[in-house]
Amino acid sequence: MTSLTQRLADFVSRTRFEDLPPSVVRECKRLLLDTIGCAFGAVRTESGRIALDYVDMLGGKPDATVIGTTRRSSATAAAYANARLANVLDADDTFPTSTHFGNATVFSALALAELHGRSGRDLITAIAVGFDLGARIGSWMGAPMQIENGKVIGWNELGGPAATITWAAIGASASIAGLDAKQANHAFGIGGSNSPQPTLRKWAESVEQPMYKYADAGWCAEIGVSAAPLARLGSTGFKDILDGENAFWKLYGSPSHDDEALMAGLGSDWQILNTTYKPWPCCRWIHHPLTAFTTLCAQHALRPEDIERVIVRANPFALTPIFREQQPRDPLSAEFSHAHALAAAAHDVPAGPLWYAPKTMNDPRIAAFRERVTVIAEPSSSNIAEWMTGGQWRGVPGGVDIHARGQVFSATADHAIGDPWTAATLYTDEQIERKFKVMAGLDARGEGSPALADAAQAVIDAVTTLDAGPVGRISGSLSVLARSMDEAAR
């Protein structure tokens, strides 16, 4: 019987653009645009500055685009910086295994596409198969928390999302590098055995967050970008990394695994169609209460001064101390604070880098509003088993009770805006483009410097028509946008 490792290596190496349904091609473009936007949004953050300075310090052949600059660097350095940038604001897509891996999927594929001079169709294919591999590995290893009688009782001792970010990068890199099945198999072994440590539990216990959260997405992308060329040059890895008694799931500390979730519908049930997009730059578990909160504020024309207090009803994942923190001390910690997210949304701060700019973090109105937000458990999401399908959760309810004008306005959202499983929450192309423009420095209406608006539109056009031309068209548009952002900031 063919091993799991070999079957997945065959899938990654043999899938061609012609094998992708139109819906998958479209979603790859949407993910690419959204992820590029998230990276541009982080360029002027402190974490983003460090990533870009690090790449400059290393130097390297000018093979690939570095987001937010007109400079180019090596494929590994560019993949590192770009993937890290895309995850800095926590505005990037989230797969329903509690993982972000659009960042590493997109930017490992783009770096090697530029290095090897690949076509736009090749890039789309690499994004599709890389995303699918990461999603399947995550579903295979299951939830990163302990569940007993359907209820969350704590986080796993080990495990976490870093592995699936890495596997997505490995898959995308193997595809865009043109590896054959044997080489892809070795790339799996090389990359899988060099995955980051499972630090999710440490993250869950930390109120003050490090800049890389539970994993540096840049390193995850760099692992994939390194594994593929090494395998192409003849380096070997464990050929059975996903098989046997000491398969990857066990090495990484997952308490169980589900081979059916790993392999079901391979090549026909494309997992990228299950990714969610974020209208707000914060942890996805905050988006369900945010959806309820913003809906109520719009329906009843509630302004910040009307609101006496807000009770957030959060799902079991979003009840740890970091989510309850009312006055987060730094931007990274604020990304997990219900109080900060609601305060920024209530005051109409554009959903992008301004949420964490010093003038927002230190605004006395924002601080006062945060003090009025408390967090309790959402009763309807206590039985997590009800919301799980094949190692994924397709919606976990969260809600709010807003005390204002002598009344209590209450709502619960089973799905958050950006979820693809309901017509009401599906993120439209227009919403993705509008978010991209805000991340590029335009206002919520897409207005600002004419040169900047034109440059942002050029990137959108290059992504939209990606399957009709070379990757170089995107590369050129990214450099023009970086230059326009610099000029607009002066």
Phi, psi and omega in degrees: 000136179294136183287162177300318181300314182293320181296319179288325176295320176300316181299313182295318186280334187258347181289132180241165180306322182294343179277350186271129174295154179306324181296326179287319177302314180298318183291326176299319178295317179298316179296319179300312181295316181297318183290320175300317179299316179300322179293315178299323181298336184263358188302322184261014172277165180295318178296321178295318178301317181298317180300316182289321177294324179298316179296318178299320181296321181288322186070189180145164178299142183280067185266337189215154182287137172253118185302137175086001178225166174263003180271158175240161181214190178293161180299319181293317181293318179296316179299319179300303185298315185293318180292321177296314178304317185296338183258353188299314184276357185055036178254359184280165186301159179228129176270149185286035162244019182065045184223142169255115171224012169299324182303305183286327178300307185295313191274339169290317179296316182295317182299315181284332175297319177292318180300317185264000179065043183280166179275166175300324178295322177297319180295315178301316180298316180297320178297316182297312184284325177296314178300317182297318180296313179300317180296320181290320176298318179296317179293324179298316183277345174079187185296143181277011180236162180276129181237128180228123184054039177081358183247145177285124180246358178157173178277152174300151176299321178232195180085183180135180189279346186302323182298317184289330174299315180296316182296325176297319178294321179297314181297315180296319182292317179298322180292308186289334178281352178073033180291146171278178187298322180293315179295319178298322178301314179292323177300322176302313182294320180294309183290318182298322182280353177244025178292157179295162176295147178279096187254015186302319183294322177297318177301315184296334182269352188261120176282321177264116189270142169287166185292342181257008180055234182269355176189146174276110182300332178296316178295322178300317178294319182296326177299314179296316182294332176278321185296319184294309178297324178299315179295323179295327180279351177114359177293147183248158176219180177299119181283345182241038185301333181258009187235162171085184184296327180250048178293168186304321182303322181284319178301325184273355173096010177289137183287346182203178176207161183223098182297331178294317178295330180289320192250343186300129176069023181300124181088354179229326179258089188279121188287340180298337179288352179256005180283155179248150177250152186251118173284341181235144182275077179199171182307139184301330182291344176278343188289334178292309172299324178297321177300313178296318183296309182293327177296314179295318180298321179290318182296323187248011179052045181279129176254160183306321182291343177282337192268118180277319176196161179228129172259115176272129174255105190256155176285170187299336181284339190248040181239001180288167186306324182296327179284336181269353183298123182274329182232074180300143188270347183210163183301321182295320177290327180296335180295344181247009182263115173305317185298316181292319181299314180294323179295316180295318179294319181297327182265014176057035173290126180307132187285090182184211183300335180295339177302331186241012175292151181307322182294334176276312181302325185259005180294123181299332178291321178294316180298318180295320179294319179302324180296340183266008182249125174236159187236130175229177181279142173274113185301323186286351179252011184292328179267090187295335182299330180295339187252011184249140178221116177056044180079008180233152171249130186258020181150128177227115190300147171210153183207183179218154168238111183261119177266112184204145176055034180074012180233172173238118179258121186235145175202151176231135179249116175288328176233149180262155175304131184106346176289136184273000190266357174226148180296328183289333184251352181302129181280125184276166175300320180297321179293320178296318180293320179296317177299317180302316182295322177296317179297330180279354175110003175274170180275182186296342178266002182079020184252156180161214177303128179303319180295320179293318178298319179294320181293320178296319179295326179296323176294316178302315181295321180295321179289317182299325182255024186303323184285359182251007184200187181279161178294334182303334178295321176294315181305314180297318181292328179293321179293320179296319179295319178300316180295318180294324177295320178297316181293321180292332182280345182285000000 
